[in-house]
Amino acid sequence: MENSSKRVLLTSNGDDVSQGIAFHLAKQGCRLVLMGNEATLRSLALKIKGTFQGAAGFDPVVVEVVGLDMEDQKESVFHDSVDKACQILGKLDAFVNCFTNEGKPSFVVFSRAQLGARLVH
């Protein structure tokens, strides 16, 4: 998958697992939009860019952030954030839900109908 330029939307709260996945995807050449807590993910985006920018064999790293309160649990808020991500990336090649919540239960359900028009088939 190296230099694949795949367009990936990744939900994250900045935990170690989602950070590892984001770094791996960036290393493989994916264009990323990180969706979740904006302040936390901006810091992660800067770390990723700092790691790979200018490194031999790497095209410019694309890592953007779309803020989203995942505990809000309003579908319309999620859809607006996905729309913002799609404005950045165009169609999506992959969606990775890495958001974990250590507080109250938070369930975000994504149906193919909700994401289908935004995914490359």
FENJO-V292572 format. One record per backbone hydrogen bond with DSSP energy under -1.0 kcal/mol. NH is the residue of the N-H (numbers start at 1). CO is the residue of the C=O. E is the energy in kcal/mol with one decimal. If there is no record, write none. Layout:
BEGIN
nh=NH co=CO e=E
nh=NH co=CO e=E
END
This chain:
BEGIN
nh=4 co=1 e=-1.3
nh=4 co=28 e=-1.6
nh=8 co=31 e=-3.0
nh=9 co=94 e=-2.2
nh=10 co=33 e=-2.7
nh=11 co=96 e=-2.4
nh=12 co=35 e=-2.3
nh=19 co=15 e=-2.3
nh=20 co=16 e=-2.4
nh=21 co=17 e=-2.2
nh=22 co=18 e=-2.5
nh=23 co=19 e=-2.7
nh=24 co=20 e=-2.3
nh=25 co=21 e=-2.7
nh=26 co=22 e=-2.4
nh=27 co=23 e=-2.5
nh=28 co=24 e=-1.7
nh=29 co=26 e=-1.6
nh=30 co=25 e=-2.5
nh=31 co=6 e=-3.2
nh=32 co=62 e=-2.9
nh=33 co=8 e=-2.1
nh=34 co=64 e=-3.0
nh=35 co=10 e=-2.7
nh=36 co=66 e=-1.6
nh=41 co=37 e=-2.5
nh=42 co=38 e=-2.3
nh=43 co=39 e=-1.5
nh=44 co=40 e=-1.7
nh=45 co=41 e=-2.8
nh=46 co=42 e=-2.2
nh=47 co=43 e=-1.9
nh=48 co=44 e=-2.5
nh=49 co=45 e=-2.6
nh=50 co=46 e=-2.6
nh=51 co=47 e=-1.8
nh=52 co=48 e=-1.9
nh=53 co=49 e=-2.9
nh=55 co=52 e=-1.8
nh=58 co=55 e=-1.9
nh=64 co=32 e=-2.4
nh=66 co=34 e=-2.7
nh=68 co=36 e=-2.4
nh=70 co=68 e=-1.1
nh=72 co=69 e=-1.7
nh=78 co=74 e=-1.7
nh=79 co=75 e=-2.9
nh=80 co=76 e=-2.2
nh=81 co=77 e=-1.9
nh=82 co=78 e=-2.5
nh=83 co=79 e=-2.4
nh=84 co=80 e=-1.9
nh=85 co=81 e=-2.2
nh=86 co=82 e=-2.4
nh=87 co=83 e=-1.8
nh=88 co=84 e=-1.4
nh=89 co=85 e=-2.7
nh=90 co=86 e=-2.6
nh=92 co=118 e=-4.3
nh=93 co=7 e=-2.9
nh=94 co=7 e=-1.7
nh=96 co=9 e=-3.0
nh=98 co=11 e=-1.5
nh=115 co=111 e=-1.9
nh=116 co=112 e=-3.3
nh=118 co=115 e=-1.7
nh=120 co=92 e=-3.6
END
